[in-house]
Amino acid sequence: MELRELKSFCTAAKAGGISKAAIELGLGQPTVTTHIRKLEQEMGAVLFDRSKRPIRLTPSGVALLDLAAPLIEGIDELVESTTQAEQESIITVATTNDMVAHTLLRTVTVFLHRHPHTRLRIRAAYMDDIIEMVRSGEMDLGLIPYPGRSEELDFTGLFAYERVLITPLEHPLLNEEVVTFEQIAEWPLILRGGMTLTRSMLESEFKRRGLSYEVLVELDGMDIIKRYVALGMGISVGPRLAIEPEDERTLGIVNLANLLPVEQTGILTLRGRTLSTPAQLFIQVMRDTLMRRR
């Protein structure tokens, strides 16, 4: 005896006919008929008197309906409440400060347009903290540059993470065919405060070459850094994703793929963790939105 057979039987009994039950269940009439006949075979009893129209329950059918109807109703309520709880679950996402303001913002805009009632909890943090939040289960997923191989985490690449030199317009470095670390170190620097991956790479290269350099200003994010660079206070190195088309009217941009590695940025999840349906939908929107920008 299968649940679908009981559901077809109860629906037909309440609707007063197999054709009406088929419409209500979204099934073909032959399917509902097959379910009921199979149930009758398993029960060893006739459940409907088909000699009259509309069909009526036999005494055996009445007895089965009394027992089965509460069961089917309870299961329907369970499915509905589970689905509602799933839809109301909060999606938790962690990413870096720069991606919160640019890359993730584009994804969230598209996602909320498609799923306006879904709730999101977003955290901006350093890369090491994001990895730990995903590993501990505090966050459903992270959006970060490739963190390296891990037995606990899965990573799906979405787009290239490039780093660029950011200067005021008409800066002398914009006239160089190839910019070097030595040239960058000659100018006052405006960098992110704290040890971001890009800053760590840049300063490691300076130190490896024995170069002196000056960090004149330390700020929290690339958006404010770009404004100070445009004022002429110094130059900066940051992710290409933080550069919007309108920035090129006030800033000089030089690709540093010849100096600093180009990495994959993508989705970090805990291996073996089953994500909620809304979280899976959010990941799909990330793929649709961000992979198109490659």
Backbone as a ProteinNet text record, in pm:
[ID]
protein_1_A
[PRIMARY]
MELRELKSFCTAAKAGGISKAAIELGLGQPTVTTHIRKLEQEMGAVLFDRSKRPIRLTPSGVALLDLAAPLIEGIDELVESTTQAEQESIITVATTNDMVAHTLLRTVTVFLHRHPHTRLRIRAAYMDDIIEMVRSGEMDLGLIPYPGRSEELDFTGLFAYERVLITPLEHPLLNEEVVTFEQIAEWPLILRGGMTLTRSMLESEFKRRGLSYEVLVELDGMDIIKRYVALGMGISVGPRLAIEPEDERTLGIVNLANLLPVEQTGILTLRGRTLSTPAQLFIQVMRDTLMRRR
[TERTIARY]
85	0	88.6	63.1	144.3	63.7	134.6	70.8	-8.1	47.6	-20.9	-154.3	-163.8	-288.9	-394.5	-353.2	-445.6	-490.5	-397.2	-432.3	-533.1	-512.4	-608.3	-744.3	-747.1	-873	-947	-876	-940.2	-990.8	-914.4	-954.8	-1077.7	-1080.5	-1196.2	-1320.6	-1303.6	-1416.6	-1477	-1389.6	-1438.2	-1491.8	-1429.7	-1471.4	-1595.1	-1625.7	-1743.3	-1722.9	-1597.4	-1572.9	-1423.8	-1388.4	-1248.4	-1199.2	-1281.4	-1238.4	-1211.7	-1296.4	-1275	-1147.2	-1124.2	-1003	-878.6	-885.7	-771.4	-737.3	-839	-816.5	-753.9	-806.4	-756.5	-611.7	-577.5	-443.4	-344.9	-397	-310	-259	-340.5	-303	-400.6	-361.5	-454	-557.9	-678.9	-784.2	-745.2	-679.4	-638.3	-543.1	-460.2	-366.3	-440.7	-537.8	-616.3	-694.6	-751.4	-824.4	-732.9	-612.2	-514.7	-479.9	-461	-429.8	-541	-665	-777.4	-793.9	-781.5	-794.9	-684	-563	-452.4	-477.5	-533.1	-564.9	-672.3	-772	-876.8	-818	-726.2	-662.7	-585.1	-512.9	-433.9	-523.1	-637.6	-729.3	-817.7	-832.8	-923.2	-1068	-1100.7	-1236.5	-1267.2	-1396.2	-1440.7	-1466.7	-1406.9	-1415.5	-1520.4	-1553.5	-1653.9	-1761.2	-1886.7	-1997.2	-2005.1	-1958.8	-1949.5	-2076.7	-2178.3	-2301.1	-2389	-2356.8	-2437.6	-2347.9	-2410.9	-2341.5	-2404.7	-2329.3	-2184.7	-2152.3	-2029.1	-1989.1	-1997.9	-2029	-2043.5	-1953.2	-1915.2	-1832.7	-1913.6	-1850.8	-1907.8	-1880.1	-1939	-1907.2	-1756.2	-1688.3	-1543.6	-1473.8	-1527.1	-1469.7	-1487.3	-1606.3	-1631.2	-1534.8	-1514.9	-1425.4	-1281.7	-1237.9	-1101.7	-1086.3	-1188.1	-1180.1	-1167.4	-1243.4	-1235.6	-1094.4	-1024.8	-889.8	-783.4	-801.1	-696.1	-700.8	-821.2	-832.2	-748.2	-753.9	-669.3	-519.7	-481.4	-341.2	-296.7	-376.5	-341.5	-340.4	-439.9	-443.3	-321.8	-282.4	-165	-37.8	-24.8	94.5	96.8	-20.2	-27.3	13.3	-33.4	3.1	152.2	207.1	350.2	432.9	392.8	465	455.8	335.8	316.3	399.1	399.6	474.8	624.5	669.1	811.2	854.6	771	802	807	712.2	709.3	833.4	871.9	991.7	1115.9	1121.2	1233.7	1240.5	1124.6	1120.7	1156.3	1125.1	1150.8	1290.3	1368	1501.9	1589.5	1684.5	1772.1	1897.2	1932.8	2055.7	2169.5	2276.7	2389.4	2509.2	2562.9	2671.2	2781.7	2905.2	3020	3110.2	3162.8	3257	3343.8	3437.1	3526.9	3457.6	3518.4	3459.3	3438.9	3537.5	3527.7	3418.5	3403.6	3300.6	3160.9	3148.2	3017.8	2964.9	3054	3011.9	2994.4	3047.6	3044.5	2987.4	3067.4	3027.3	2901.6	2901.2	2785.9	2662.9	2682.5	2569.4	2492.8	2565.2	2497.2	2413.7	2470.4	2398.1	2273.6	2288.4	2176.1	2064.3	2100.8	1999.8	1915.1	1980.2	1908	1826	1886.6	1818.5	1691.9	1699.2	1582.6	1473.7	1511.8	1410.5	1332.3	1402.6	1336.4	1268	1324.7	1273.3	1263.5	1167	1162.3	1136.8	1084.1	1049.4	1156.5	1264.1	1371	1462.5	1503	1588.1	1734.4	1821.8	1965.2	2036.1	2137.1	2226.6	2367.1	2426.8	2554.5	2660	2777.5	2889	3009	3073.5	3199.3	3312.8	3415.1	3522.9	3649.1	3758.8	3882.3	3870	3952.3	3939.5	3952.2	4049.5	4068	3944.9	3883.7	3763.7	3645.5	3636.7	3528.4	3541.3	3663.3	3686.7	3642.7	3676.7	3640.8	3490.1	3422.7	3277.6	3204.6	3253.9	3193.3	3225	3347.6	3388.5	3307.7	3279.2	3206.5	3055.4	3007.1	2863.5	2792.2	2866.6	2804.4	2746.9	2813.3	2768.7	2739.3	2633.8	2601.7	2711.8	2761.1	2859.8	2942.5	3059.6	3145.6	3173	3199.4	3241.2	3380.6	3483.8	3621.9	3711.6	3834.3	3932.6	3967	4019.7	4050.8	4135.3	4088	4158.2	4259.6	4275.5	4360.6	4279.3	4340.5	4270.4	4236	4120.8	4076.1	3993.6	4010.4	3930.6	3791.9	3773.7	3646.2	3557.5	3616.3	3542.8	3543	3436.1	3426.4	3433.3	3500	3513.9	3475.2	3386.8	3345.2	3382	3475.4	3519.5	3413.4	3407.1	3308.9	3373.5	3475.8	3536.8	3679.7	3756.2	3896.4	3907.2	3996.1	4024.1	4156.4	4147.1	4265.5	4293.9	4419.8	4459.9	4511.9	4482.2	4519.3	4589.3	4670.2	4728.5	4629.9	4606.6	4511.5	4588.3	4581.1	4654.5	4562.7	4607.7	4535.8	4550.8	4464.3	4477.2	4608.7	4666.9	4791.1	4910.2	4903.1	5016.2	5129	5256.6	5369.1	5369.4	5319.3	5320.9	5229.3	5135.4	5045.1	5116.1	5234.2	5310.2	5405.9	5418.3	5510.5	5445.1	5520.6	5467	5445	5540.9	5531.2	5565.6	5476.1	5498.3	5565.7	5664.5	5738	5711.8	5749.6	5737.8	5825.7	5942.3	6032.2	5967	5895	5828.2	5713.5	5637.1	5524.4	5574.1	5686.6	5738.8	5788	5811.8	5861.9	5754.3	5627.9	5518.3	5445.9	5392.3	5312.5	5194.9	5169.9	5066.4	4944.8	4828.6	4702.3	4647	4646.9	4612.8	4504.4	4446.5	4349.8	4419.1	4352.9	4403.8	4390.8	4473.9	4470.9	4544.1	4558.6	4637.7	4547.2	4504.2	4429.1	4526.2	4472	4556.4	4637	4572.3	4642.6	4755.3	4728.6	4833	4946.8	4911.9	5015.1	5106.3	5045.4	5126	5216.8	5161.2	5236.1	5354.8	5329.6	5437.4	5541	5497.8	5593.9	5690.2	5636.5	5722.2	5818.2	5770.8	5859.2	5973.9	5940.2	6041.7	6138.4	6086	6172.2	6276.3	6242.2	6333.8	6414	6389.4	6461.4	6422	6295.9	6250.2	6192.8	6225.1	6163.2	6031.4	5930	5800.6	5729	5633.8	5559.7	5409.7	5344.1	5197.9	5149	5104.6	5067.8	4930.7	4837.7	4699.9	4650.8	4583.8	4520.4	4370.7	4291.7	4146.8	4076.4	3944.7	3870.3	3824.7	3813.4	3758.8	3807.1	3792.6	3842.5	3763.4	3637.1	3558.5	3615	3649.8	3707.1	3851.6	3923.3	4060.3	4061.5	3968.8	3963.8	3946.5	3870.8	3846.9	3973.9	4050.5	4174.5	4281.3	4282.4	4374.6	4340	4213	4170.9	4212	4225	4270	4418.8	4491.6	4634.6	4720.4	4665	4741.8	4834.9	4813.6	4899.5	4841.3	4899.8	4850.7	4809.7	4741.7	4694.2	4700	4689.8	4676.5	4556	4464.9	4344.5	4281.8	4169.6	4103.3	4032.3	4041	3973.6	3823.2	3766.5	3621.8	3570.7	3661.2	3619.9	3616.2	3655.5	3657.9	3529.7	3453.5	3332.3	3363.5	3282.6	3309.7	3329.5	3252	3263	3394.6	3462.3	3590	3697.6	3686.3	3790.8	3788.1	3687.3	3685.2	3770.6	3798.4	3873.3	4001.4	4025	4140.5	4213.8	4342.6	4418.7	4423.6	4398	4392	4493.7	4579.7	4679.6	4669.1	4650.4	4642.3	4777.9	4778.1	4902.5	4915.5	4851.2	4859.8	5003	5091.8	5232.7	5309.7	5250.1	5318.6	5253.4	5122.9	5049.9	4959.5	4943	4869	4722.8	4672.1	4529.4	4467.4	4370.3	4311.1	4164	4110.9	3967.2	3896	3787.8	3699.1	3573.7	3522.9	3405.7	3337.1	3257	3169.8	3237.9	3245.2	3300.8	3187.4	3177.3	3073.7	3136.4	3066.2	3112.2	3077.4	3177.6	3156.1	3058.7	2958.8	2863.1	2743.9	2747.8	2634.6	2524.7	2402.2	2288.7	2234.1	2242.1	2194.8	2044.2	1981.4	1838.1	1810.4	1685.4	1647.2	1674.9	1640.9	1675.4	1825.6	1908.3	2053.5	2100.2	2040.6	2075.4	2032.4	1917.3	1871.6	1965.5	2014.4	2107.3	2237.8	2286.8	2407.5	2385.5	2267.7	2239	2237.7	2182.2	2182.4	2325.5	2408.8	2549.6	2616.1	2589.3	2647.1	2597.1	2465.4	2407.4	2461.5	2475.9	2513.7	2662.8	2744	2887.8	2964.4	2920.3	2993.7	2978.1	2868.4	2849.2	2950.2	3009.2	3099.4	3244.4	3267.2	3402.7	3459.6
-119.5	0	124.6	212.6	332.5	456.1	558.1	682.7	746	740.3	802.2	733.8	601.7	530.2	576.5	591.4	639.7	782.7	864.9	1003.5	1010	929	926.1	879	777.2	724	830	895.4	994.3	1113.7	1155.6	1270.2	1236.1	1115.3	1072.5	1060.3	1009.9	993.7	1129.4	1227.7	1359.6	1439.7	1421.8	1496.7	1437.9	1310.1	1245.3	1194.5	1170	1117.4	1112.7	1019.1	1001.2	1116	1162.4	1271.5	1399.2	1428.7	1546.2	1532.1	1410.1	1384.5	1403.5	1357.8	1370.7	1518.3	1600.7	1744.7	1806.7	1772.2	1828.4	1787.8	1664.4	1613.2	1646.7	1694.2	1722.8	1596.6	1491.8	1363.6	1330.1	1232.4	1182.5	1092.2	1090.9	1006.4	858.9	804.5	663.7	634.5	732.1	714.1	700.2	788.6	781.8	650	609.3	482	365.6	366.6	260.4	257.5	373.5	380	314.3	348	296.4	145.9	100.1	-44.1	-122.9	-66.6	-134.2	-140.6	-34.1	-31.2	-135.1	-146.7	-246.8	-387.7	-412.1	-543.9	-573.2	-473.3	-493.1	-511.7	-441.1	-451.6	-575.9	-629.7	-742.3	-702.9	-578.1	-527.9	-423.1	-411.9	-307.6	-182.2	-71.7	51.3	147.8	137.4	224.9	141.2	184.6	127.4	203.6	138.6	206.3	189.4	123.9	102	226.2	323.1	444.8	566.2	672.9	797.3	908.8	985	967.4	842.4	796.3	675.7	701.6	592.1	605.5	505.1	539.4	448.1	327.5	212.3	92.6	98.3	11.2	9.4	-4	-85.3	-98.3	33.8	103.8	232.9	336.6	335.3	429.1	403.6	275.1	240.2	284	263.1	301.3	453.6	524.9	671	727.2	670.4	717.3	703.5	597.5	574	653.2	659.9	715.7	867.9	927.4	1072.2	1153.2	1122.8	1199.8	1183.1	1063.5	1039.2	1126.1	1127.6	1206.6	1355.4	1401.2	1542.2	1580.5	1493.2	1520.1	1528	1438.4	1440.1	1565.6	1605.8	1728.5	1849.9	1854.9	1966.2	1964.5	1844.6	1831.8	1882.6	1843.5	1888.4	2039.1	2094.3	2238.5	2316.3	2269.7	2341.3	2328.8	2212.2	2193.7	2283.2	2290.6	2376.3	2522.3	2562.9	2701.7	2734	2641	2661.9	2671.8	2589	2592.1	2727.1	2775.6	2903	3020.3	3008.4	3117.3	3112.1	3009.5	2998.2	3113.9	3153.6	3265.4	3213.8	3278.3	3244.7	3326.1	3260.5	3330.4	3325.2	3442.8	3455.7	3542.8	3499.6	3580.4	3606.7	3728.6	3763.2	3878.4	3921.6	4030.8	4164.8	4267.4	4401.7	4450.3	4426.8	4477.4	4406	4275.7	4202.3	4230.9	4265.6	4306	4426.8	4521.1	4647.7	4638.1	4534.3	4528.6	4395.1	4290.1	4161.8	4105.7	4097.3	4039.2	4127.6	4256.4	4348.2	4321.2	4294.2	4263.2	4136.2	4034.1	3908.5	3927.6	3998.1	4019.4	4096.6	4194.9	4272.4	4182.9	4095.1	4004.2	3903.7	3848.9	3745.8	3799.4	3916.8	3971.7	4013.3	4045.6	4073.4	3946.2	3833.1	3705.7	3645.2	3665.1	3603.3	3710.7	3801.8	3919.8	3890	3772.3	3743.5	3661.2	3629.4	3550.9	3643.1	3594.6	3676	3635.8	3736.7	3716.7	3775.3	3703.9	3759.7	3761.1	3878.5	3895	3944.9	3884.4	3926.1	3960.2	4072.5	4108.6	4078.4	4009.1	3967.1	3940.6	3916.4	3876.5	3731.9	3696.5	3566.3	3450.2	3455.8	3347	3330.1	3442.5	3436.1	3376.7	3409.9	3354.8	3203.3	3156.8	3012	2943.3	3001.7	2941.4	2944.7	3053.1	3062.7	2956.7	2929.4	2825.1	2687.8	2668.9	2539.1	2504.8	2606.4	2582.3	2570	2603.8	2599.2	2728	2830.4	2958.1	3025.1	3005.6	3061.2	2949	2966.2	2867.9	2862.2	2978.1	2982.9	3109.4	3103	3218.9	3249.1	3375	3417	3477.2	3401.3	3441.2	3392.7	3447.5	3389.4	3247.2	3167.2	3027.1	3012.7	2936.7	2927.1	2813	2736.4	2617.9	2493.1	2378.1	2251	2225.6	2162	2129.7	2002.6	1919.3	1797	1825.5	1943.9	1976.7	2067.2	2137.6	2241	2215	2260.7	2254.7	2396.1	2410.3	2541.2	2530.5	2619.8	2625.6	2761.8	2765.2	2891.2	2955.5	3089.2	3164.6	3263.6	3335.2	3436	3463.8	3528.4	3557.8	3676.1	3663.6	3770	3835	3950.4	4021.4	4140.8	4179.2	4295.6	4404.8	4528.6	4641.4	4749.2	4827.8	4949.1	5062.1	5142.9	5253.8	5383.1	5474.7	5600.4	5717.6	5840	5957.8	5963.8	6036.5	6056.8	6129.1	6094.2	6156	6127.8	6020.7	5982.3	5928.2	5952.9	5904.4	5753.9	5674.9	5529	5484.7	5569.4	5533.7	5536.4	5598.2	5605.3	5487.8	5403.3	5290.3	5173.3	5109.4	4991.4	4876	4854.9	4749.5	4810.4	4801.9	4855.7	4747.9	4787.9	4694.9	4725.8	4631.2	4654.7	4772.2	4783	4891.9	5027.5	5038.1	5164.7	5194	5091.2	5110.9	5157.5	5099.5	5130.6	5274.3	5340.5	5478.3	5579.1	5539.4	5633.9	5607.4	5714.2	5692.8	5599.2	5507.7	5405.8	5431.9	5404.1	5407.1	5265.7	5196.9	5054.2	5024.5	4907.7	4857.9	4836.8	4875.5	4845.5	4696.9	4643.6	4500.7	4425	4295.7	4215.3	4144.5	4217.3	4154.1	4072.6	3982	3896.3	3979.2	4078.1	4160.8	4240.5	4300.3	4377.2	4286.4	4168.3	4073.3	4036.1	4008.3	3974.4	4090.1	4211.1	4328.2	4354.6	4356.5	4386.6	4275.2	4150.4	4039.8	4057.3	4102	4124.2	4241.3	4347	4458.9	4411.7	4337.5	4293.2	4193.9	4106.8	4008.3	4076.8	4193.3	4267.4	4372.1	4383	4481.7	4624.7	4646.8	4779.8	4855.9	4982.8	5071.1	5123.1	5138	5188.7	5256.7	5339.9	5414.9	5395.3	5344.4	5337.1	5465	5558.6	5691.2	5691.4	5615.4	5613.1	5468.5	5430.1	5298.6	5319.3	5255.7	5273.9	5139.6	5141.3	5016.5	4950.5	5026	4965.5	5037.1	4969.7	5024.7	5146.9	5156.5	5271.5	5402.7	5404.7	5526.2	5542.9	5431.3	5439.2	5506.3	5471.4	5530.1	5681.6	5729.6	5873	5947	5887.1	5951.4	5944.7	5836.3	5828.7	5937.2	5954.7	6056.2	6197.4	6219.4	6349.2	6371.6	6262.8	6275.2	6246.6	6186.1	6161.2	6041.7	5954.5	5838.5	5744.2	5623.9	5520.7	5398.9	5305.2	5187.3	5064.8	4949.5	4821.5	4750.8	4706.5	4641.2	4552	4489.7	4397.4	4470	4413.4	4470.9	4480.5	4387.7	4385.4	4509.8	4583.7	4706.4	4826.8	4808.5	4918.1	4915.2	5023.9	5038.5	5121	5108.7	5183	5332.8	5392.2	5536.9	5575.8	5480.7	5511.2	5551.3	5499.9	5526.6	5670.9	5747.5	5890.9	5971.9	5915.7	5990.6	5921.3	5798.1	5720.5	5656.9	5633.6	5553.3	5409.2	5313.4	5171.4	5093.8	5016.5	4935.7	4791.8	4697.9	4556.6	4508.9	4436.1	4386.2	4234.8	4176.4	4030.5	3983.9	4074.5	4038.2	4036.2	4094.5	4101.8	4016	4017.3	3947.5	3841.6	3728.6	3616.3	3648.5	3590.2	3595.8	3467.2	3481.2	3365.4	3352	3235.3	3214.2	3259.3	3332.2	3363.8	3279.9	3229.5	3144	3116.5	3010.6	2976.6	2871.9	2901.1	2808.7	2751.7	2618.3	2553.5	2440.7	2400.4	2290	2158	2075	1947.8	1859.5	1805.7	1716.6	1787.4	1919.8	1993.2	2011.7	1979	1999	2139.3	2219.3	2357.3	2364.7	2464.9	2486.4	2517.8	2499.5	2532.3	2678.4	2776.4	2915.3	2936.9	2870.9	2885.7	2829.5	2718.9	2662.3	2754.8	2818.1	2914.7	3035	3077.3	3191	3156.6	3034.6	2991.8	2991.3	2948.8	2948	3089.4	3183.8	3322.8	3376.4	3336.7	3377.4	3326.8	3202.2	3148.1	3226.1	3248.7	3318.8	3461.4	3528.3	3669.7	3689.8	3611.6	3638.7	3570	3452.9	3383.8	3455.2	3531.1	3607.8	3722	3761.5	3876	3835.3	3706.7	3661.8	3733.3
0	0	0	-95.1	-107.6	-71.5	-29.3	12.3	-102.6	-222.9	-336.9	-365.9	-338.1	-359.3	-258.8	-133.5	-31	-61.5	-111	-141.5	-256.6	-358.9	-470.6	-422.5	-335.8	-283.3	-201.3	-107	-20.3	-101.1	-200.2	-281.9	-365	-421.9	-501.1	-414.5	-291.8	-200.6	-164.3	-137.4	-96.5	-214.7	-331.1	-450.2	-514.8	-484	-540.7	-682.3	-719.3	-853.4	-884.9	-973.9	-1009.9	-1097.6	-1190.4	-1278.5	-1199.2	-1100.6	-1016.9	-933.6	-884.6	-806.7	-892.6	-1016.7	-1107.3	-1129.6	-1146.9	-1166.7	-1042.9	-926.7	-801.1	-773.9	-809.2	-783.2	-894.6	-1007.1	-1119.9	-1187	-1185.5	-1245.8	-1358	-1439.1	-1539.9	-1475.6	-1532.1	-1475.6	-1472.8	-1576.3	-1570.9	-1454	-1419.6	-1308.2	-1176.7	-1154.1	-1030.7	-1025.7	-1138.5	-1144.6	-1109.4	-1161.3	-1133.5	-985.6	-925.4	-782.1	-699.7	-731.6	-652.6	-673.8	-796.3	-823	-752.3	-753.1	-685.7	-535.5	-480.7	-338	-305.9	-391.1	-371.1	-375.2	-464.6	-472.1	-344.8	-295.3	-174	-51.5	-48.4	64.8	55	-66.4	-86.3	-67.7	-105.1	-86.3	-192.6	-228.9	-321.3	-239.6	-280.1	-202.3	-255.8	-386	-446.7	-514.9	-501.6	-578.5	-710	-816.3	-946.3	-1030.5	-973.7	-1051	-1052.3	-968.3	-959.5	-989.8	-1031.3	-1058.4	-975.3	-898.5	-881.7	-801.8	-812.9	-740.8	-591.1	-518.3	-373.1	-303	-180.6	-102	-56.7	-58.2	2.1	151.7	229.8	373.9	399.2	317.5	332.7	300.9	199.3	162.5	271.4	334.9	444.4	559.4	592.8	703	672.3	548.3	511.5	512.2	463.5	461.2	602.2	696.6	835.4	892	850.3	900.8	822	689.5	604.4	594.8	601.4	580.3	679.6	812.5	906	876.6	833	800.3	683.2	576.3	457.3	490	566.5	603.7	687.4	779	862.3	780.5	683.9	598.6	512.8	459.2	379.2	462.4	586.9	674.7	706.5	724.3	752	634.5	513.9	393.7	380.2	404	389.7	491	617.7	720.4	698	649.8	620.3	505.9	402.8	288.1	329.6	415.7	461.5	543.9	631.9	713.6	626.4	522	428.4	357.1	314.5	241.9	332	462.5	555.4	616.5	583.9	639.5	591.2	674.8	644.1	572.8	462.6	391	453.2	494.6	555.7	461.2	431.1	333.4	392.1	374.6	417.5	298.3	292	185.6	233.4	149.2	186.5	172.5	234.2	229.2	86.8	1.4	-135.7	-214.1	-192.1	-266.1	-214.2	-86.2	-33.3	-109.4	-137.4	-199.6	-350.2	-412	-558.2	-606.9	-602.6	-660	-594.3	-461.4	-391.8	-407.2	-410.6	-425.1	-554.1	-664	-790.1	-776.8	-711	-693.2	-607.5	-495.7	-404.5	-474	-555.2	-627.6	-717.4	-792.2	-881.5	-800.3	-694.1	-615.4	-548.9	-486.9	-418	-516.2	-637.9	-740.4	-773	-776.3	-807.1	-685.4	-567.3	-443.4	-334.9	-346.8	-259.4	-112.1	-79.8	59.5	131.8	63.7	125.2	205.2	324	410.3	395	396.2	383.2	504.8	553.5	655.9	596	585.8	516.5	615	610.1	694	606.5	635.2	569.4	666.2	618.4	706.8	625.9	696.8	630.4	584.4	488	422.9	522	611.9	709.2	798.3	834.7	919.6	842.7	714	632	621.6	599	590.1	718.6	831.1	960	982.8	940.7	958.7	876.2	755.8	672.6	731.5	775.3	831.7	957.3	1041	1166.3	1145.9	1024.1	998.8	1033.2	1078.7	1111.1	987	872.5	746.2	646.9	567.2	463.4	358.6	320.4	211.9	220.7	155.9	145.4	-0.8	-30	-163.8	-148.9	-190	-166.9	-280.6	-289	-380	-335.8	-428.1	-401.6	-274.8	-175	-47	-38.7	-145.3	-140.2	-113.7	-134.5	-117.8	28.4	49.2	184.9	182.4	284.9	296	351.4	410.2	474.8	390.2	294.5	222.2	72.9	6.5	-140.2	-195.4	-309.5	-373.8	-519.7	-565	-705.1	-761.3	-857.4	-914.5	-1001.7	-996.4	-1074.2	-1170.6	-1125.2	-1211.3	-1163.9	-1249.9	-1220.1	-1124.1	-1026	-929.3	-969.5	-1035.3	-1082.3	-991.9	-985.5	-907.1	-999.2	-961.6	-1046.9	-965.2	-1034.4	-978.7	-1001.3	-898.2	-905.4	-879.7	-973.7	-962.5	-994	-959.8	-1011.4	-1163.6	-1227.8	-1371.8	-1403.3	-1518.9	-1566.6	-1474.6	-1398.1	-1312.5	-1400.2	-1364.9	-1445.6	-1470.1	-1376.1	-1394.6	-1509.1	-1546	-1655.1	-1790.8	-1793.9	-1919.4	-1936.5	-1832.8	-1840.2	-1912.6	-2000.9	-2070.3	-1973.3	-1880.9	-1780	-1644.6	-1549.7	-1415.9	-1330.5	-1250.8	-1165.2	-1018.4	-931	-786.9	-745.1	-806	-772.3	-798.9	-909.5	-942.7	-846.8	-812	-720.2	-583.7	-536.4	-403.5	-392	-502.4	-499.6	-460.2	-466.1	-444.8	-312.9	-249.2	-126.9	-155.3	-64.2	-85	3.7	-51.9	22.4	17	130.7	132	233.8	219.7	318	450.7	558.5	690.7	719.4	808.1	835.6	727.3	747.3	654.5	554.4	452	344	259	178.9	95.9	-3.7	-65.7	-164.3	-98.7	14.6	84	128	178.4	220.8	104.3	-12.2	-130.1	-170.4	-171.8	-215.5	-122.6	7.5	101.9	106.1	86.2	80.4	-36.3	-151.1	-267.6	-244.1	-179.6	-146.1	-57.3	46.5	142.8	79.5	-7.6	-73.2	-160.9	-212.9	-299.5	-223.5	-92	-12.4	-42.5	-79.6	-119.6	-0.6	7.7	106.4	48.2	132.2	85.7	200.6	168.2	268.9	249.7	352.9	353.2	419.8	338.1	388.3	454.6	396.5	446.5	451.3	561	573.9	593.1	508.7	511.6	509.6	533.5	551.2	421.9	312.1	190.6	66.4	-47.2	-173.2	-219.3	-184.6	-230.9	-175.7	-47	10.6	-33.4	-54.6	-106.2	-242.9	-329.6	-463.7	-457.6	-362.1	-351.7	-309.9	-218	-175.6	-284.8	-360.4	-474.4	-576	-604	-701.1	-657.7	-525.9	-474.9	-495.9	-528.7	-552.1	-431	-326.1	-204.6	-216.2	-313.8	-329.3	-433	-439.3	-530.7	-448.8	-512.3	-440.2	-529.9	-466.7	-536.4	-476.4	-562.1	-511.7	-616	-582.3	-675.4	-789.3	-906.1	-1023	-1000.5	-924.5	-904.9	-833.7	-766.6	-697.8	-790.9	-916.7	-1013.2	-1096.3	-1087.6	-1166.5	-1291.9	-1397.6	-1521.7	-1500.3	-1409.9	-1388.8	-1321.8	-1254.4	-1189.5	-1290.4	-1410.4	-1509	-1559.3	-1518.4	-1552	-1455.1	-1336.8	-1234.6	-1190.5	-1237.4	-1191.4	-1309.5	-1290	-1384.3	-1334.8	-1422.2	-1385.2	-1469.1	-1402.2	-1471.5	-1421.8	-1512.2	-1475.1	-1424.6	-1311.7	-1252	-1262.6	-1364.6	-1380.8	-1400.8	-1446.7	-1464.2	-1333.4	-1225.8	-1097.1	-988.3	-984	-877.7	-939.1	-870.2	-929.7	-957.3	-1065.1	-1097.4	-1043.9	-953.8	-888.2	-925.6	-898.3	-913.6	-786.9	-804.8	-693.3	-709.8	-599.7	-612	-479.7	-480.2	-368.1	-280.1	-151.2	-52.6	31.7	39	120.6	201.6	305.9	389.8	322.6	303.1	234.3	313.9	245.1	308.7	370.8	379.7	437.7	333	370.6	280.4	299.9	196.9	205	183.3	241.4	221.6	75.6	36.3	-101.1	-134.9	-46.4	-77.7	-97.5	-16	-31.4	-165.1	-207.6	-338.1	-451.5	-435.4	-535.7	-541.8	-424.9	-420.8	-493.1	-473.8	-543.9	-694.1	-737.9	-881.1	-937.4	-860.5	-905.8	-911.5	-816.2	-820	-947.9	-982.7	-1106.7	-1227.8	-1232.8	-1347.3	-1359.2	-1244.9	-1244.8	-1265.8	-1195.6	-1192.3	-1303.7	-1346	-1451.9	-1585.3	-1601.3	-1724.7	-1736.9	-1622.7	-1622.6	-1646.9	-1679.1	-1705.6	-1827.3
[MASK]
++++++++++++++++++++++++++++++++++++++++++++++++++++++++++++++++++++++++++++++++++++++++++++++++++++++++++++++++++++++++++++++++++++++++++++++++++++++++++++++++++++++++++++++++++++++++++++++++++++++++++++++++++++++++++++++++++++++++++++++++++++++++++++++++++++++++++++++++++++++++++++++++++++++

